[in-house]
């Protein structure tokens, strides 16, 4: 069982920065594809970034050049560094993991990011 806990959310002004973290107390992420999703008010959940088990990254177009996802060693924590925040980035941000042996993703509870 993989448990994911997000932290680092809060309020920021437009143009500011926040660092989100996703920790897995009982596992490491090396075999998993890791994702950040977000769901803004009145919007559908959307994929923000991917950090794959092979350590390549991808980003949705709206955050390219502003957000960076990474992992520590030994890949126990997933990060999302968010720079040059925009009001449109306001959302609940969720960490997710797709790991071998399970069809569905593991999900964290989410952390609120509010940009004003």
N, C-alpha and C positions, 0 to 999 in steps of 0.2 A: 504494500500500500504506500502510495506517494502522497505526502501532505505538503501543500504549498502555502506559504504565508507571505503576503505582500506587505511592504512597509515603505515609508518615505513620501506618501501622499500628503497633500495639504493645499494651502493657498499660495499663489504666486501672482505677481503682476506680469502683465504682458511684457515680453522681452526678458523675463527672468528665467531661472533654471530650477529644476528639481531632479533628484536622483531617486528612482524607485528601485527597491530590492525585492527579490523573491527567493526565499530560503526554504530548503527542504530538510527538516530536522533529521529525518530517518533515511535519507538516500542522497546519492550524488546524481548529477544530470548527464554524465558522460555518454550514456546510451540513449538519451532522449533528445528529441527535437523540442526546443523550448520556444514559447510564443508569448508575446504581449498582445492582448486584445484591449479594446476600450469600447465603452458604450456611453455616448453623450445623451443629454436629456432629449427625449423624443426621437432618438435615433436607434438604428439597429446596431448590434454589436459588430465591430469591424476589427480585422486583423491589423495590428500596428507593425510588428516586427517578428522576425524568425531568427533564432540562433540554433542552427542544426547540430545534430550529433557529430557531424563532420566539421563543425565550427565555421561554416559559412553563414553569412547574415543577409537578410533581405528586409526591406522596409516598404510600407505603403507610401505612395508618392507624396502625400501631404506632409510627411514628416522627414523625408529625405533631406539630408544636410543639417538637420536640427537635432534629431534623436540618434542615439547610439546604444545598441544592446551589446552586452558582453557578459562573460562569466569569469569568476575567480578560479584559482587553483586550490584544491582539486575539483573544481566545478560543482561546488555545493551551493552557490548563490548566483542567481541571474540578475542582471542590472539593466535598467533603462535610464540612461542619462538624457534628460530632456532640456535642451537649450533653446533660447529665443522663443519662449512659449507664446502662444497665441490664445486668444479667448476661445477659439474653436477647439482647442485641445482639452477644454473642460469635459471631463468624463470620469466614470469609474474605470480604473485600469485593472485588468485581470492578468495574472500569470497563468500559463497553461503548459502542460508537458504531455507529449506523445511518446510513450515508452514501449519497449518491446513487451509482448505478452498481454496487452490489453487493447481492445479495439478503440475505446473512447479515450479522450484526453482527461488528464487530471487537471482540476481547476482550483485556484485559490479563491478566497472570498471577495477579493477586490479591495482597492484603495482609491479614495476619492481625490481627484486633482481638480482644483478650481482656479481658473485663471481670470483675472479681472483687470 
